[in-house]
Amino acid sequence: MTTTGVPVETPPGTAPAAPAAKTRGGGGGLGRYILIRFLLIFPTVFILVTLVFLLMRTTGDPITAALGGRLPPDQLAERIREAGYDRPLLVQYLEYLGQVFTGNFGTTISDNRPVIEVLFTYGGATLELAFYSLIVAFLVGIPLGMVAAYFRDRWGDAVLRIFAIFCYATPVFFAGLLLKLIFSVQLGWLPVAGRASTRSELDLTLLDNATGIYLIDAIRTGNSDIIQDVLLHAVLPAIALGLLTGGIFLRLVRTNVIGTLGRDYVDAARSRGVSEFRLVRKHAYKPALIPIITVIGLQIAMLLGGAVLTETTFEWKGLGFQLVEYLQARDFVAVQGIVALLAVIVAVTNFLVDIIAALIDPRVRY
């Protein structure tokens, strides 16, 4: 062993000193962090599912809400009894919880389809739109955030900060309508609505083992015209939804790059004559990306919420579009099931993002 850096021989028969305990926040805390984050998924989903169930029941039973006035009273009462909605609310709630934890999110009233089937049918479209939107958010937020940090406290920085506020504050449906008016109606550059033209959709529908994600299916056809058609239809919805998150990324990158530029090792590099542009590009770029990774999970929830308005504006037939259809039909069983499924997706996504952030940044621990 050593004392003040000088090696000292351990006397015979004396047990060696125990190694120093690992500090909190070291590598030993990663397993505990993952376990705690995983266990937090269950209360999160439980609370969200409970809130959705109670909110849906404030209007009465789903059968009356969806079919009231369209069926004779005796048939309506029979449907309510068959569905079990005449039982106490606590019994219905406990039964619904049991169904959710076995993967059964109910059956829609308006078209008599399992909610899980609705997810597989329309979920690919929403996933595709969220992917396009994240690409737009990265392309807008990260480079412009670095430019704003480079021109900090100058007119370029002020312009970009105002732009970020507009991106975040502008309603998605308004941005979508404005983009359609400019680029579709007036300029005629891009399609007005839909995921693809009628001919392309027919070819994609007839494809064997179609995934429902049009870009993947279009690539599988090997037809460049279909691929181009699918991408052109995705441009405006992706921009409308991606700018919302892009504004957040811009301000986040700017703040973190400026904070990194104030560190001692950056000052040392600056004193050696390294240019400010190189400091931003080489030294401050990577540390500024870590906070973005940690907030991606929250942005996924925002993208799924914004997808409802974006899909309705552009007639992009995904889960958001279908959710509006079920709301208009007052099919609260379908609404309840879709929202519960989205809650599960958001909770799992946040868990995965937190694990990735913990692997990248050792400081992320409990």
C-alpha positions in Angstrom: 0.0 0.0 0.0 1.0 3.6 -0.3 1.2 6.6 2.1 1.4 10.1 0.6 2.4 8.5 -2.7 5.3 6.5 -1.1 5.0 2.7 -1.4 4.9 0.9 1.9 5.3 -2.8 2.3 2.3 -4.6 3.9 3.4 -6.5 7.1 3.2 -10.3 6.9 -0.2 -11.7 8.0 -1.9 -8.4 7.5 -4.9 -8.3 5.2 -4.6 -5.8 2.3 -6.6 -2.7 2.6 -10.0 -2.7 1.0 -10.3 -0.8 -2.3 -11.9 2.6 -2.1 -15.7 2.6 -2.6 -17.0 3.7 -6.0 -18.4 7.2 -5.9 -22.0 7.8 -6.7 -22.4 8.5 -10.4 -19.6 6.1 -11.3 -20.0 3.2 -13.7 -21.3 1.0 -10.8 -24.6 3.0 -10.8 -25.5 2.2 -14.4 -27.3 -1.1 -13.6 -29.3 0.5 -10.7 -30.2 3.4 -13.0 -31.5 1.1 -15.8 -33.5 -0.9 -13.2 -35.1 2.1 -11.7 -35.9 3.6 -15.1 -37.5 0.3 -16.2 -39.6 0.0 -13.1 -40.8 3.6 -13.6 -42.5 2.5 -16.8 -45.2 0.6 -15.0 -46.5 3.4 -12.7 -46.3 5.9 -15.6 -48.4 3.7 -17.9 -50.8 2.8 -15.0 -51.4 6.5 -14.2 -52.0 7.4 -17.9 -54.3 4.5 -18.5 -56.3 5.3 -15.4 -56.7 8.9 -16.4 -57.8 8.0 -19.9 -60.3 5.5 -18.6 -61.8 8.0 -16.1 -62.0 10.8 -18.7 -63.7 8.6 -21.2 -66.2 7.5 -18.7 -67.2 11.1 -17.8 -69.5 11.0 -20.8 -71.3 7.8 -19.8 -70.9 4.4 -21.2 -69.2 4.1 -24.7 -72.2 2.3 -26.3 -74.6 5.1 -25.6 -72.0 7.7 -26.6 -71.4 6.1 -30.0 -74.8 4.6 -30.9 -77.3 6.6 -28.8 -80.1 7.9 -30.9 -79.3 5.5 -33.7 -80.6 2.3 -32.1 -84.0 1.5 -30.4 -83.8 1.7 -26.6 -84.2 -2.1 -26.2 -81.3 -2.8 -28.6 -79.2 -0.2 -27.0 -79.7 -1.7 -23.6 -78.9 -5.2 -25.0 -75.6 -3.9 -26.4 -74.7 -2.2 -23.1 -75.4 -5.4 -21.2 -73.4 -7.5 -23.7 -70.4 -5.2 -23.4 -70.6 -5.2 -19.6 -71.1 -1.4 -19.3 -74.0 -1.8 -16.9 -71.7 -3.1 -14.2 -70.1 -0.9 -11.5 -67.4 1.4 -12.7 -64.8 -0.2 -10.4 -65.5 -3.6 -11.9 -65.1 -2.2 -15.4 -61.9 -0.5 -14.5 -60.3 -3.6 -13.0 -61.3 -5.7 -16.0 -59.9 -3.1 -18.3 -56.6 -3.0 -16.4 -56.4 -6.8 -16.7 -57.0 -6.6 -20.5 -54.4 -3.9 -21.0 -51.7 -5.8 -19.2 -52.4 -8.8 -21.4 -52.2 -6.7 -24.6 -55.9 -6.4 -25.2 -56.9 -2.7 -25.7 -60.5 -3.4 -26.6 -62.6 -3.5 -29.7 -63.8 -0.4 -31.6 -67.6 0.2 -31.6 -67.9 2.0 -35.0 -66.2 -0.7 -37.1 -65.8 -3.6 -34.7 -62.0 -4.0 -35.0 -59.5 -4.8 -32.3 -57.6 -1.7 -31.3 -54.3 -3.5 -31.6 -55.2 -4.2 -35.3 -55.8 -0.4 -35.8 -52.3 0.2 -34.4 -50.6 -2.2 -36.9 -52.7 -0.8 -39.8 -52.1 2.9 -39.2 -49.1 2.9 -36.9 -46.6 2.6 -39.7 -47.8 5.9 -41.2 -47.4 7.8 -37.9 -44.0 6.2 -37.3 -42.9 7.3 -40.8 -44.0 10.8 -40.3 -42.3 11.0 -36.9 -39.1 9.8 -38.5 -39.2 12.4 -41.3 -40.0 15.1 -38.7 -37.0 14.2 -36.6 -34.8 14.5 -39.6 -36.1 18.0 -40.3 -35.7 18.9 -36.6 -32.0 17.7 -36.6 -31.3 19.5 -39.9 -32.8 22.7 -38.7 -32.0 22.7 -35.0 -28.4 21.5 -34.8 -26.7 23.6 -37.6 -28.6 26.7 -36.8 -28.0 26.3 -33.1 -24.3 26.2 -33.8 -24.5 29.2 -36.0 -26.4 31.1 -33.3 -23.8 30.2 -30.8 -21.0 31.4 -33.1 -22.7 34.8 -33.6 -23.9 35.0 -30.0 -25.2 38.4 -28.8 -25.0 39.7 -32.4 -27.8 40.3 -34.9 -27.5 36.8 -36.5 -28.0 35.2 -33.1 -31.1 37.5 -32.4 -32.6 36.5 -35.8 -32.2 32.8 -35.2 -33.6 33.0 -31.7 -36.7 34.8 -33.0 -37.0 32.1 -35.7 -36.8 29.4 -33.0 -39.6 31.0 -31.0 -41.8 31.2 -34.1 -41.1 27.5 -34.9 -42.1 26.5 -31.4 -45.0 28.9 -31.0 -46.7 28.5 -34.4 -49.6 25.9 -34.3 -48.8 22.9 -36.4 -52.1 23.1 -38.3 -51.5 26.7 -39.2 -48.0 26.0 -40.4 -49.3 23.1 -42.5 -52.0 25.3 -44.1 -49.5 28.0 -44.8 -47.1 25.6 -46.4 -49.9 24.1 -48.5 -51.0 27.5 -49.7 -47.5 28.6 -50.7 -45.9 25.4 -52.1 -48.9 23.5 -53.3 -51.6 25.9 -54.3 -49.6 29.0 -55.5 -46.3 27.4 -56.7 -47.5 23.9 -57.5 -44.2 22.4 -56.5 -45.5 19.7 -54.0 -48.6 17.6 -53.5 -51.4 19.1 -51.4 -52.3 16.0 -49.3 -52.0 12.3 -48.9 -49.1 9.9 -48.5 -48.8 9.1 -52.2 -50.6 9.4 -55.5 -53.5 7.0 -56.2 -51.4 4.9 -58.7 -48.5 4.6 -56.2 -50.8 3.7 -53.3 -52.3 1.0 -55.5 -48.9 -0.5 -56.3 -47.8 -0.3 -52.6 -51.1 -1.9 -51.4 -50.6 -4.8 -53.8 -47.1 -5.4 -52.6 -46.6 -8.7 -50.8 -45.9 -8.4 -47.0 -46.3 -4.6 -47.1 -44.9 -2.9 -44.0 -47.3 0.1 -44.1 -44.2 2.4 -44.2 -44.5 3.7 -47.7 -40.8 4.6 -48.1 -39.7 1.1 -47.2 -42.3 -0.5 -49.5 -41.5 1.9 -52.3 -37.8 1.0 -52.1 -38.8 -2.7 -52.2 -40.7 -2.1 -55.5 -37.5 -0.8 -57.1 -39.5 1.9 -58.9 -37.8 5.3 -58.7 -41.0 7.1 -59.7 -42.9 5.6 -56.7 -40.0 6.5 -54.3 -39.9 10.1 -55.6 -43.7 10.3 -55.3 -43.7 9.1 -51.7 -40.9 11.5 -50.7 -42.6 14.5 -52.4 -45.8 13.8 -50.4 -43.8 13.6 -47.2 -42.0 17.0 -47.6 -44.7 19.4 -46.3 -46.0 17.3 -43.4 -42.4 16.6 -42.2 -41.5 20.3 -42.4 -44.7 21.4 -40.6 -44.2 19.0 -37.7 -40.4 19.0 -37.7 -40.1 22.8 -37.3 -41.9 22.5 -34.0 -39.1 20.3 -32.6 -36.4 22.0 -34.6 -37.0 25.3 -32.7 -36.5 23.5 -29.4 -33.3 21.9 -30.7 -32.0 25.2 -32.0 -32.2 26.9 -28.6 -30.9 23.9 -26.8 -27.8 23.5 -29.0 -27.1 27.3 -28.8 -27.3 27.3 -25.0 -25.1 24.3 -24.6 -22.5 25.3 -27.2 -22.2 28.7 -25.5 -21.8 27.0 -22.1 -19.1 24.7 -23.5 -17.2 27.6 -25.0 -16.8 29.0 -21.5 -14.9 25.9 -20.2 -11.3 26.1 -19.2 -10.0 23.7 -21.9 -11.7 25.8 -24.6 -10.1 28.9 -23.2 -6.8 27.1 -23.3 -7.3 26.2 -27.0 -8.4 29.8 -27.7 -5.2 31.1 -26.1 -3.2 28.9 -28.5 -4.7 30.7 -31.4 -7.5 28.3 -32.4 -10.2 30.1 -34.3 -13.7 30.6 -32.9 -15.2 28.7 -35.8 -13.0 25.7 -35.1 -13.7 25.8 -31.4 -17.5 25.6 -32.1 -17.1 22.9 -34.7 -14.5 20.7 -32.9 -14.7 21.4 -29.2 -18.3 22.5 -28.4 -20.2 20.4 -31.0 -20.3 16.9 -29.3 -20.9 18.0 -25.7 -23.9 20.1 -27.0 -25.5 17.0 -28.5 -25.8 15.1 -25.2 -28.7 17.2 -23.9 -30.5 16.7 -27.2 -30.4 13.0 -26.8 -31.9 13.3 -23.3 -34.9 15.3 -24.5 -35.6 13.2 -27.6 -38.0 11.0 -25.5 -40.0 14.1 -24.6 -40.0 15.3 -28.2 -41.4 11.9 -29.3 -44.5 12.6 -27.2 -44.7 16.0 -28.7 -44.4 14.6 -32.2 -47.1 12.0 -31.6 -49.4 14.8 -30.2 -48.6 17.1 -33.2 -49.2 14.2 -35.6 -52.9 14.3 -34.8 -53.1 17.8 -36.3 -50.6 17.3 -39.0 -52.2 14.1 -40.3 -55.6 15.7 -40.3 -54.3 18.8 -42.1 -52.5 16.7 -44.8 -54.9 13.7 -44.8 -52.0 11.6 -43.8 -53.8 8.4 -42.8 -52.0 7.4 -39.7 -53.0 6.9 -36.0 -53.6 10.6 -35.5 -55.9 10.8 -38.5 -57.8 7.7 -37.4 -58.0 9.0 -33.8 -59.9 12.1 -35.1 -62.2 9.8 -37.1 -63.0 7.9 -34.0 -63.5 11.1 -32.0 -66.0 12.3 -34.5 -67.8 8.9 -34.4 -67.8 9.2 -30.5 -66.1 5.8 -30.4 -64.5 6.2 -27.0 -63.4 2.6 -26.8 -61.2 3.2 -29.8 -60.0 6.5 -28.5 -59.2 5.0 -25.1 -57.3 2.1 -26.7 -55.2 4.3 -29.1 -54.3 6.8 -26.4 -53.3 4.0 -24.0 -51.2 2.4 -26.7 -49.5 5.8 -27.4 -48.8 6.1 -23.7 -47.1 2.8 -23.7 -45.0 3.7 -26.8 -44.0 7.1 -25.2 -43.0 5.4 -21.9 -40.9 2.7 -23.6 -39.3 5.3 -25.9 -38.3 7.5 -23.0 -36.8 4.5 -21.2 -34.7 3.6 -24.3 -33.6 7.2 -24.8 -32.6 7.5 -21.1 -30.5 4.3 -21.3 -28.7 5.7 -24.4 -28.1 9.0 -22.7 -26.6 7.1 -19.6 -24.3 5.1 -21.9 -23.0 8.2 -23.6 -22.8 10.4 -20.5 -21.6 8.7 -17.3 -22.9 11.6 -15.2 -26.5 10.5 -15.9 -27.2 8.3 -12.8 -29.5 8.2 -9.8 
